[in-house]
Amino acid sequence: MITNWHRALQEVHQNEHLFESTAIHNKLVATGQVGAGTKSEPRVKNIKKLSDKQFIDLIKSTLPEVGEVRIIGPNKPGSKSGSYNTFVFTYDGKERGAVLATGVKGRGAKSTISQEVSWLLVLSALYNDKTIKDPVALEEAMLLPIVYSRVFDQSGNKLDEKKAKKLKDWLFAENNTKWVESHLGQTRDFISKDFGKNTPSKFVKDRPNMPIVQLAKSIFSTSVPDQDFDKDKWNPADVWLEYEDTPSFSTLTQLNNYLEASIKGSKGCIGVSLKLGKGVVNKINMKGKRPEYEVTDFDLKFGDLFAQNVPTEYEGPHLEGYTVTYRVFDASAKSTIRGEAQKKKSLAAHGKVYLKYMDFLLGRGRIERSVEGVKGILVKQIPNNDKKIPNRYEFTKQGERAFKKIKRSWPILRNSDMMEYASTAVPANYDKLTDKEKFLDYLAEYAHKNKLEEIQMQTRVSVRFQTIMLGVLLAAVKKKSVDTLHKIVLGMLLYGKSESEWSAPHTKAQ
């Protein structure tokens, strides 16, 4: 298969600016989530029926230094397929891409809902009959009125026979064997633990207008003032088991204590976060049960000067493999960078992290405001009529101000022991941050070489200036207090993991 893949790549030599590295594609194929491509065009096969988002997550988890991943639709400018999406990203300082073939139209959110509601239906079946061990018995049990009538879908409506049959048919479709195995394994493990002693009255798909979610939103500020409510950072539950109507509470602490008591006593209301897996259910954020995280060292890793992201590296107990990568998520130069918590070699990202929360941890609003001071449309292209010669670039008025800030601040980060260069970086290129003309010349050269448009370079400059300013500010915090720095960066990671001090107790099936 690998040999065929090499041959396929050779046959599309004309697209080598996008597909120069067979290693990238071999890494993707090696995950087992996609298959090797055909000879006709550079593509990977969607053997696992991944959604676009899942494939993007796969790219980022397989290639941790990848930031933005753009999707170009079939037959669109830059597309390499008339039928499937092309996923374009920067790796090792060059524009790369992959075509995901044999995708399933209409997957994504709809498929996720089916996975989650069918999980509830399976769990309800096992609560009704704990002796179920095989798919045949399960298939019959899912259509019993006592089973499906206590399951509530994403609209908050009770399932009827027609909806239950539709979910059963989806689950037992030819390509969904993995979900049958996952559902059975996880629900049996769930039942075998303390949760099995009492049967919930309702099995509910999570939705924004759920009473417990609305209650948490209304009292969120009692524990986390001046922060926007993020439901998944409070509780990442995909589904809920309700034994009673949610009582009223005046503080988030009271609500979280109630959720912990619910898990301990198999009562009240229990949130469940769902991940594909064969049968492990864990209790998360329980008092006295949380890992004792401690940051002993922290680094920022900078790749190519115009790379789209900056991953971090943590050292300390229970932190091996964890990272928070800072970047933008919509390819816009006007967007503020955010972090994304992730564990290396994991196919799923944990969650987004906002700079506003970093300011909350620091105790003052400095970081977000300073980072946003160097973002925006900072450069503009001066076209010429010769395609063989790079188009020149110049700073906008906003860009002139931003560059002066970066020129003045960059040495603080450069001289910090917190800053590291990735293997993809050319350290000498960073010297151009102190020389306006050299910076603009290199910008034009880089855009020309990598065939990047003006809007793409505007985003790259904005992101790089923001990540540098973030690094400068964190280096300044470290200079004053290493303990404060470690508190902030640990808090950001735990926020992304939904394990902050105000995150709610919940269970995770994985």
KEDO-299421 format. One record per residue (C-alpha): residue in one letter; x, y, z. Coordinates in steps of 0.05 Angstrom, whole numbers, plus 5000, padded with zeros to 4 digits. Example, Ala and Ser with C-alpha at 12.3 -4.5 7.8 and 13.67 -1.06 7.14 Angstrom:
<recs>
A524649105156
S527349795143
</recs>
This chain:
<recs>
M500050005000
I505650485016
T508950324950
N502650504913
W502151144952
H509151344931
R507351204859
A501051614864
L504952204890
Q509852154834
E504252184784
V501952864812
H508653194811
Q505353814782
N502153934851
E508653854890
H507854534924
L502054214962
F504353494965
E511953484972
S512453025033
T510452305029
A512152265102
I506052675120
H501352215083
N504751595110
K503751865181
L496451985167
V495651285139
A499550985197
T494251225246
G489450715217
Q484151255211
V485151355136
G487550905081
A492850995027
G490751364965
T489851174892
K494551284834
S490351804799
E491052374849
P494052514917
R488652294966
V487451875028
K481551415035
N476251555087
I475950845112
K473251045180
K467851515152
L470952125187
S467352795185
D471153405161
K472353615233
Q474752925253
F479652925194
I482253615214
D483153365286
L486952765257
I491653215218
K493053655279
S494053065326
T498652705277
L502453345260
P502453755325
E505654365292
V499954455243
G495555055258
E490155285211
V487154765165
R483255055106
I477954675068
I477454784993
G471154494963
P470854064900
N472454434836
K474155074874
P480555474860
G486255084891
S482154444897
K485453784876
S478953394868
G472453484831
S468753054882
Y471953134951
N474553684997
T481953874996
F484854015065
V490554525061
F495454685117
T502554915130
Y507654415155
D515154495157
G514455195129
K510954965066
E503854915042
R501254195043
G494753865030
A490653225029
V484353004994
L479652595037
A476152114990
T469751704998
G467052175050
V460052115075
K455652705059
G451552965116
R455852695172
G458653155224
A453553435274
K447852985252
S452152355259
T454652585327
I447452665351
S445751965327
Q451851695364
E449852035429
V442351895429
S443451175408
W448251105467
L442651325513
L437950825479
V442950265491
L444050475563
S436550495575
A436049795546
L441349535594
Y438049855653
N431749485633
D435448825623
K442448785652
T443548085622
I444248365551
K451148175525
D450648105450
P448448555392
V442548105373
A439248175442
L440848915443
E437649035376
E431048745400
A431349105468
M432249785437
L425149755408
L421549605473
P416850185493
I419450185565
V426450295537
Y425550835484
S420051225520
R424851485573
V430051725523
F429852465502
D433152725439
Q436753375421
S430153745416
G428053525486
N422753065457
K421352355481
L423051815430
D417351445397
E417750775362
K419351085294
K425251485321
A427750895362
K427650445300
K431350975259
L436851005312
K437150245316
D437850195241
W443350725241
L447150385297
F446849695264
A448549945195
E454249575161
N459450125174
N457750255247
T460449615279
K465350025321
W459650425351
V455849795370
E461949525405
S463450195438
H456250295463
L455749585491
G462449615525
Q461450295556
T454250195579
R455849515610
D461649825648
F457050395669
I451749915695
S456849475730
K459250055773
D455450425826
F450850745775
G447250095763
K443650065830
N438450595812
T434950695745
P434451415719
S427551675702
K430152035640
F435951925592
V437152605561
K441352875503
D444953515524
R442154165495
P443154905510
N436255025539
M436554445589
P434454685659
I441054475691
V445154825637
Q440955455642
L441755445718
A449355375712
K449555955663
S445456405709
I449956295770
F456656215734
S459056905755
T458756705828
S465056295818
V468156585755
P466857335752
D467757735688
Q468157105646
D463556855591
F459956215607
D462555625567
K458255025580
D463454505560
K468754825605
W463854775663
N461354085644
P462953735579
A457153245585
D454153015519
V448452655553
W445052675622
L441852165667
E436252495707
Y433352175769
E429452795789
D428153515768
T434153965780
P433554335847
S435055075850
F441855325874
S444656025885
T452055885872
L456055465824
T459455125882
Q452754875909
L450854615840
N457554255831
N456953945900
Y450053685880
L452953375817
E458453035857
A453352755906
S449252515846
I455152115819
K456851825888
G449651625903
S447051445834
K441651965841
G440052685823
C443152855756
I449352545724
G452952835664
V456652365616
S461952575566
L462352075508
K468551865470
L469351265424
G472050685463
K470749965484
G468750005556
V471850475607
V467750965648
N471451445695
K469251965746
I472152655732
N473153255778
M471152885842
K473953195906
G480152845930
K480452445865
R483552965818
P490752855797
E495553305835
Y498253685775
E504554085784
V508354475731
T515854405740
D517754695672
F514255055615
D516555245545
L513855575482
K516055255417
F516555705356
G516955405287
D517755775221
L517256535226
F510556515190
A507855875220
Q500755905244
N501355645314
V505555595377
P505154955417
T507254935490
E510754395529
Y509254215601
E513453825650
G511053565717
P506953015750
H501052785707
L502753285652
E506752845604
G504452945532
Y499853525546
T500254165506
V496354805494
T497255065424
Y495855805411
R493056015343
V486856295308
F481255835289
D477856195231
A483756405188
S482157145200
A487557665213
K482658045257
S481557455304
T484957395372
I489156775383
R486356245429
G489355615458
E487254905447
A488854385499
Q490853705473
K494653075492
K499652835441
K497852205403
S490552325420
L485652415363
A481252885402
A482753595424
H480453755495
G477854455484
K479155185470
V482555665519
Y481356415518
L486456955536
K481057285577
Y481556705625
M489056785629
D487757495653
F482857215704
L488256755731
L493357315732
G488557765769
R488658355721
G486758495649
R493458575614
I495057985569
E488857975524
R489158725514
S496558725497
V496058145449
E490158465413
G494359085405
V498558745352
K493058395312
G489258595250
I490658765177
L498058945187
V500858865117
K498358985046
Q500858744979
I503659194925
P502258794862
N506658774800
N505358494731
D510957994731
K508857324763
K516157114766
I517757684814
P514957694885
N509658214899
R512258724948
Y508958825016
E508459435061
F505759565130
T499059895141
K498860455192
Q496359945243
G501959475221
E507260015231
R505060105303
A504759355314
F511659235284
K514659765330
K511759405390
I514458735366
K521259025350
R521659315420
S518958705455
W521858125417
P528658115453
I525057985519
L522357325492
R528657155452
N532957215514
S528156815558
D529656095575
M522255955562
M522956045487
E525055455442
Y525755365367
A522354775334
S526054355284
T522254715229
A524855405250
V530555805220
P532656225280
A536156735235
N529456915204
Y527157175272
D532657695269
K528358035216
L523558235271
T528158805288
D529159045216
K523059305179
E525759245108
K528758555118
F522158325148
L518058575089
D522958295038
Y522557605070
L515057665075
A514557774999
E519457214985
Y515756735030
A508956894999
H511756814929
K515356154943
N509355834977
K504156134930
L500356464986
E495257014974
E495157695008
I489657495056
Q493456885078
M499757285093
Q495757805131
T493257245176
R500256955185
V503257625205
S497657775253
V498157085285
R505657115291
F505657805323
Q500357575372
T504056945392
I510557335401
M506957845445
L503857285486
G510756985495
V513657655515
L508357755568
L509157055596
A516657145598
A515557785638
V511057415687
K516356875695
K521757395709
K517657655767
S515056985793
V516056285765
D510456035811
T505556545781
L507356325711
H506355595728
K499755755761
I497256115698
V499455595647
L496855025689
G490255385696
M489755465621
L491054725609
L485954515661
Y480955005631
G481754665564
K481153975597
S474754195634
E478454055699
S478954755728
E477254865800
W470255075781
S469054525729
A463454055749
P464053325769
H461952865712
T463252185683
K467052025619
A465751415577
Q471751265533
</recs>
